[in-house]
Amino acid sequence: MSPSPLFRIVRAVVLVAFAAYFFVPLLAMLDFSTQVRGSAPGRTWDNWEYVFTDDDFRASIVYSLLLALFTVVLMVALLVPTMVWVRLRVPRAKVLVEFLCLLPLTIPALVVVVGISNVYSWVTYLLGDSPLVLTFVYVVFVLPYAYRALDAALSSIDVATLAEAARSLGASWFTVIVRIIMPNITGGILGAAFIAVALVLGEYVAASLLHFDTLPVEMANIYRSNGPAAMAAALATMFVVSVLLLGLTFLSRDRHKQGASS
C-alpha cells in the first residue's frame, strides 16, 4: 500500500526542516569565515589558507588523529581480553567489571583530570611531554561507551562454545581471542571505535587542563585571536571527522555483508 499524498507532503516538510536545521548553521559558518572585514564587502579565502598553512594547527590535527588511533587500539587491547576472560572464567565478576567501566560516567571529567594531574606529571616525565600521553586518560573516558558496545556484541555470540572448540583443536588463548572471537564481534569493535574517535577529536577539558595542544585546544586558541579563522578551522574539522566516521560506518556495513554472505 503506497503512502497517501498528505503523508508524503508531511515527510518532505520534515526532511527539509531537519536539513535546514543541520545545514544552515554550517552555511553561516562558511559565510562568516569568508567575509572580508572592513568597509569593502567581498569574499576571501585567507582564513582557510591560514588554517591549512599554520604549523601549530596542522600539528594539532596529527596529534589528535594519532590519539584517536592509539585510544582505539589500547581500548580494544584492554577490554576485549578482559571481557572474554570474565565470561569464560569468572562470570560472577561481570558485575564488578561493568561497574568499574561505567564509573567514569558518574564522575565529571574535570574531577577526573584534577585527580590524575599529579600522576600525569610522572607520566610525562617517563614518556615525554607529548600530547600522545593523553591516550591513557582518553581510554578512561571511552570505557563506559566501549564496554556497552562490546558487551552487546559478545552477548550475540556463544563465546564459551567457540573458545572450547578452538582450544580442543590446540589453539592458544591469543589465537582464540584474535582469530576466533574478534572476527565475530567486528560490529561491536567498530561501534566502540566510532564512539572513541568522536570523543577524542572533540575532547577539550583534559587536554586544556593538562596543557597539551590538541585539535580542540588549538581551535580555542585561534578563536581568541582570529574568529573567522576559527570558524574555518571548525568547519574543516567537522568535515574531516564526518569523513572518518562515515568511513567507519561503511566499513562496519561491509563487515556485516561479508558475514551474512558467508
N, C-alpha and C positions, 0 to 999 in steps of 0.2 A: 504494500500500500504506500503510494507516494505521499509525501508531506503536503499539507494544504498550502495555498499561496500565502495565507496570513503567517503560518509558521516560517516559511522561507523569508518573508519580509522581516519578521522579528529576529530571526537568526542573522540575517545580513546586517541589521542595525546593531545588534550586539557585537558582532565581529568587527564592524567598523569602529564602534566605540572603544573596544579593547585595543584595536590597532592604533587609534588616535591617542589613547591613554599611554601607550608604550612608546610610540614614535615621535609624538610632538615634543616631549622633553629632549629627546636626542637631537631633533632638528633645531631646537632652541640652543642647545649646547654648541652645535656646529655653527649656527649663526653668530653666537657670542664669540666663538674662538676665531672667526674670520673677519669680524668687523674691524674697520680702521678707526682707531681712537683719535679724535680731533675734529677740526672744522670740516674737512673734506670727506664726504661719505665715500665708501668703497669697500672693496674686499682685499684681504691679504692673507697669504699662507705662511707668513713669517712665524707665527706661533707654532704651527705644525712643523715647520722646519727646525725650530728651536727644540721641539720635543725629540725629534729623531737625530739631532746632532749634539745634544747635550750629553757629555760623557757620564755625568752622575746619574742621569735618568736611565741611560742605557745600561749602566752597571746595576742599577736597582732592579731593572726588568730581568736581567740574567740571574741575579741572586734570588729573586722571588720564584722564577721558574725552577731553578735548582732546588730551592726549598720545598716547592710543591712535589718535585720528583723524589727527593730524599724522605719527605714525610710519608708519602705513599709507600715507598719501599720498606721503611722502618715499621710503619703501622702494620703492613701485611706480615712482615717477618716476626713481629711481636704477637699479633693477635691470632693468626691462623693456627700455628702450632699449639699455642696455649689453649684455644677453644677446642681443638681436636683432642688434645690430651685430656682436658676436663671431661669431655663427652665419653671418652673411652675408658678412662682410669678412675676418675673421681667425680662422678656425676653430681654428688652432693655439694661439691664446691662451685657448681654453676651459679648459685645464688650469690655467693661471695664475689666471684669474678664479675658478674653482672653489676653488682653494687659498686665495686671499685671502678669499673669502666664508666658507669653513669654518674659517678660522684662529681666530675668536673662540671656537670650541668647545674649543680646546686651551689657552686662557688663562683662568684663573679671573676671574670678574667683579671680585673685589676687586683683582686686579693691574691690570686694565684701568682701573678707576676711579682708583686711585692714580696710574697713569701719565698719565692725562689731567687730573688735578686742576689742574695749572698752566695747561694750555690753557684749561680752563673759567673760570679767573679772567679771561682775556681775552674769552671768550665772554659772560660776564655783564657785563663792562664795556661791550661793544659793543651787546649786545642787551637788556640789562636783567636784573635779578635776579628772574627769573620761573621757576617750575618748568617752563615750556614749553620752555626751552632744553635740557632733558633729552632732547628728541626726537633729537638727534644721537647721543648715546650709546646710546639705545634702538634706533636703526636698526642700529648695530653689533651689538648683542646679537641682533637678529632676523635678520640676514643669513644665517646658516647654514641656518635652517629655511625662510626665504622662498626662498632660492636653490633648495633641493631641490624645493619645491612648483612654482615657476615653471619649472624645468628639465624636470620631468616633463610639465608642460602644453605647453611648447614642443616637446618631443620627440614629442608625439602629433599634431602638425600639420606640414605641409610649408611651413615658413617661407619658404624660398627661392622656391618656385613662387608663393605668394601675393604676396610682395614684388615679384617680377619682373612678374607680371600687373598689379598696381596701378601700378607705375612705368611700364609700357608704355602705360598709359591716361592718363598725365600726373599721377598722384598724387604729392604731396610725401612726403618721408620722415615728416613729422609725421602726415600722413593715413594712411600705411601702418601706422604703429605704433598710432595711436589708434583708427582706424576699421576696420582690417583685421586686425591681429594681436591686439590686446587683446580684441575680442569673441570670438575663438576660444579664448582661454585664460582665460576668466572663472572657470572652476572652480579653476584654479591660483592666480589672484589672490585669490579668496575664501578659499582654503585658507591662503595666506600671511597674509591679513588676520586670519583666525581665530586663528592662532598669535600674531600680533603683539599682538592685543587681550588675549589671555590672559597673555602675558608682561608687557606694560606694566602691566596692572592688578594684577599680583602682584609686581612687582619692588621690592625693598627696599634692596638694598646700595648701588646707585648714588645713589639719592635721599637715603639717610641720610648717606652719607659726603660728598656734595656739599652737604648742608644745605638740601634742598628738601622742603617739606611736601606730599608726595603722599599718596594714599589709604593705602598700607601703612604709611608713616611715621606718619601721624596715628592710625591704628589702634593702633600700638605705643605712642604717647604716651598714648592713652586707657587702654590696658591698665595702664599704670603707676599710674594714679590711680583707675581705676574698672573693675574686672574684668568685672562684669555688663554694663556699657555697652559694653565692648569686644566681648563675646560677641554682643550685639545688633548692633553695627556689622559684625562679621564675617559674621553670618548675613544681614544686609541686603545686604552687598556680594556675597556668594555668589549671592544671588537676582538682583541686577542683572546680574552677569557672566553668569549662566546664561541670562537673557533675551536679552542681547546675542549670545551665542554661538549660541543657538537661532535667533535672527533671521538670523544669517549662514548657518546651516545650511539653513534653509528658502529663503533667497534663492538659495543655490547649487543646491538641488533645482529651484527654479522655472526657473533658467537652463538646467539640463540638460534639463528637459522641453521648454522652448521650442526648444532646439537640436535635440532629437530630432524634434519635430513639424515643424520647418522642413526 
